[in-house]
Structure formats: structure tokens, C-alpha cells
Amino acid sequence: MPKPLQTFETSEIIVTFEPTLCEHSAVCLGGLPNVFDVRRKRWIRPELASADEVAAQVERCPSGALKYMKKSSSTQVV
């Protein structure tokens, strides 16, 4: 059974995580460990960095499991 899409939101950015695509490369964890921390139940906390920092880290996701949409520009990055 596929795992559901996870959504994490602040006033500036929405981050989504699609578990079925994740390759577990840990690029997100290494780049912004305060935002991406699998030891927490709510493992993505985009409010702990600027929307630009979070977006830049999400863009480094090699599998495409992480995506974002900035609320100000409404432009989704795939």
C-alpha cells in the first residue's frame, strides 16, 4: 500500500514529501539538519529556516520526493 503524501506548511512555503519516491540518500538531513530530522514525529519543520534556505535544500533532493511551493510566487518546483 502506498504511503500518503506528507505536507508541511509555514506562512511562506509549503513542503511536500512523497515517501514512495524517497531513495534515503539523506541529502536533506545533511543540508539542513535543524529542518529535516527523522528523529522527530513531525520530521520536516520548515519554520526553522528561511523559505529560501528550505527551497534550496529541497531542490537538492536527488529522488524528487521533496517538493515545495512558495506562497508568495505560487511557483512549484519539481
C-alpha positions in Angstrom: 0.0 0.0 0.0 1.5 3.4 -1.0 2.4 5.8 1.8 0.4 9.1 1.8 1.9 12.4 0.7 3.1 14.4 3.7 2.7 18.2 3.8 4.5 20.7 6.0 3.5 24.4 5.8 4.5 27.8 7.0 3.2 31.3 6.0 5.8 31.4 3.3 6.3 27.9 1.9 4.7 24.5 1.6 7.0 21.5 1.5 5.7 18.1 0.5 7.3 14.7 0.9 6.3 11.6 -1.2 7.7 8.6 0.8 7.3 6.2 -2.1 9.9 8.2 -4.2 12.5 8.7 -1.4 15.8 7.0 -2.0 17.0 7.7 1.5 20.2 9.5 0.3 19.9 11.8 3.4 20.8 14.9 1.4 18.1 16.8 3.1 19.3 15.7 6.6 22.8 16.7 5.9 22.0 20.1 4.4 19.5 21.5 6.9 19.6 19.2 9.9 17.5 21.6 12.0 14.7 21.5 9.4 14.9 17.8 8.4 15.2 15.5 11.4 13.9 12.0 11.2 14.1 11.6 15.0 11.0 13.9 15.3 7.5 12.7 14.7 6.9 15.9 12.5 10.3 15.4 10.8 10.2 18.4 8.5 9.9 21.8 10.2 10.3 24.4 7.5 9.7 27.2 10.1 13.2 26.6 11.4 14.9 28.2 8.4 14.1 30.8 5.8 11.8 29.8 2.9 14.7 30.4 0.5 17.0 28.1 2.5 14.4 25.4 2.7 13.6 25.7 -1.1 17.3 25.5 -2.0 17.7 22.3 0.1 14.5 20.7 -1.3 15.9 21.4 -4.8 18.9 19.2 -3.9 16.7 16.1 -3.3 18.0 13.6 -5.8 14.8 11.5 -6.0 12.2 14.2 -6.3 10.5 13.0 -3.1 10.7 16.6 -1.7 8.9 19.4 -3.5 8.0 22.9 -2.4 5.7 25.8 -3.3 6.5 29.3 -2.2 3.3 31.1 -1.2 4.3 34.5 -2.5 5.2 33.3 -6.0 2.9 30.3 -6.3 5.6 28.6 -8.4 6.0 24.9 -7.7 9.5 23.4 -8.2 9.6 19.8 -9.3 
